[in-house]
Amino acid sequence: MQPFLTLTSIAAPLIRDNVDTDAIIPSREMKSVSKSGLAEGLFAGWRYTDVDARVPNPEFVLNRPEYQGARILLGGANFGSGSSREHAVWALAEYGFRAVIAAGFSPIFRGNCIRNGILPVVLPPEPFAQAGLVLEIDLPAQQIRAGGETWRFAIDEEAKLMLTEGLDPIALTLLDRAAIDAHEHADRGQRPWAWSVLPEGEHA
């Protein structure tokens, strides 16, 4: 997973409350369990006037020329609610978004963001919605800087570690590999019958 340290980008405003995962990636757009091939279906119900023919809706924010290349998305309250489908975050990531600034997030969606390299920032999005405003997100400093102003945001230490180091949940667990190995070695001595199937040095 690509580490997240700093990001400089304009922000695309989609400031609506309760944007759910079915709006982010409609179920009809989920044709595989792969992380790839989802960007085209991102916000398909809003992004196209004819979904089947992929006719762009010129009024939708992602189709407007001033927001092309945006890597930051602005959202309202309860962003990412509804189904727990991880495809919603995969679609955002494949499209190019690395951060979402919103008034609030569904807890499951927030967790999926962190596990897939997208930074979820809980702040009122309105100050960042000015067209052409360039934002700099500094995750180590937990700051957003734009237009000569600075905003601080909160993030828990584990989430910050995963994002800044580019760690998925497995890689995060393996940071404790030495402790895991020591526990297994001690447990073999105390409960050899529990390990009788596996040769020394192999892991369950």
Beta strands, then each sheet from edge to edge (+ up, - down):
strand 1: 6-14
strand 2: 48-50
strand 3: 55-56
strand 4: 72-75
strand 5: 99-102
strand 6: 119-122
strand 7: 134-138
strand 8: 143-146
strand 9: 149-152
sheet 1: 6+ 5+ 4+ 1+ 7- 8+ 9-
sheet 2: 2+ 3-
end
